[in-house]
Amino acid sequence: MKRSKSVFLPAVVVLAGIGAAFATHGAKASQASETGYYFDSSSEECIPKAMCSSTPGNTCTWKDASNVTHNLSRLSGTDCSVQLSKP
């Protein structure tokens, strides 16, 4: 009986650690970063500018050389209109 306890307890601890590692990885994956794009109306192109998040929160923005703030969006084909959040 003592031998089974000495094998069983470490196995449970190892399995709990593995479970916690997978749970943490899943939480990080759901907050994955993605590139935020700015729509340049002069060239009519979506230009990559900063890392953003799809998790709801504060709007992901970028400031140009004139210190004007622009909202960043997800690139979908040739369109970048789905607004992203700060990571």
C-alpha positions in Angstrom: 0.0 0.0 0.0 2.8 2.4 0.8 4.5 1.7 -2.5 1.3 2.6 -4.4 1.0 5.9 -2.5 4.7 6.8 -3.3 4.0 6.3 -7.0 0.5 7.7 -7.1 1.2 11.1 -5.4 4.0 12.2 -7.7 2.0 11.1 -10.8 -0.9 13.2 -9.6 1.4 16.2 -9.1 2.9 15.8 -12.6 -0.5 15.5 -14.2 -1.8 18.6 -12.4 1.3 20.6 -13.6 0.6 19.5 -17.2 -3.0 20.5 -16.9 -2.0 23.9 -15.6 0.4 24.4 -18.4 -2.2 23.6 -21.0 -4.7 26.0 -19.3 -2.2 28.8 -19.3 -1.3 28.2 -23.0 -5.0 28.3 -23.9 -5.5 31.6 -22.2 -2.5 33.1 -23.9 -3.7 31.8 -27.3 -7.1 33.5 -26.9 -5.3 36.8 -26.5 -3.1 36.3 -29.6 -1.7 39.4 -31.1 -2.1 40.3 -34.8 -0.9 43.1 -37.0 -3.1 46.2 -37.1 -3.5 47.9 -40.5 -4.1 51.6 -41.3 -6.1 52.4 -44.4 -4.1 55.0 -46.4 -6.7 56.9 -48.5 -4.1 58.4 -50.8 -2.8 55.0 -52.0 -6.0 53.1 -51.1 -4.0 50.4 -49.4 -4.0 48.8 -46.0 -0.5 49.4 -44.4 0.7 47.4 -41.4 1.6 49.6 -38.5 1.5 47.9 -35.0 0.6 44.8 -33.1 -3.0 44.7 -31.8 -5.5 42.2 -30.3 -8.9 40.9 -31.4 -9.9 40.7 -27.7 -12.4 43.5 -26.9 -10.8 46.5 -25.1 -9.4 49.9 -25.9 -9.0 50.7 -29.5 -5.6 50.0 -31.1 -4.2 53.2 -32.6 -1.1 54.5 -34.4 0.1 58.1 -34.6 1.6 59.4 -37.9 4.4 61.9 -38.3 1.9 64.8 -37.9 0.9 63.4 -34.5 -2.6 62.4 -35.9 -4.1 59.3 -34.3 -5.5 56.6 -36.5 -7.5 53.5 -35.6 -6.0 50.2 -36.7 -7.9 47.3 -38.2 -7.6 43.7 -39.3 -6.7 42.9 -42.9 -9.3 40.8 -44.7 -8.4 40.3 -48.3 -8.0 43.9 -49.6 -10.1 45.5 -46.9 -9.1 46.6 -43.4 -12.3 47.7 -41.6 -12.6 45.4 -38.6 -11.4 47.5 -35.7 -8.8 45.9 -33.3 -8.0 46.5 -29.6 -4.7 47.2 -27.8 -3.0 44.1 -26.7 
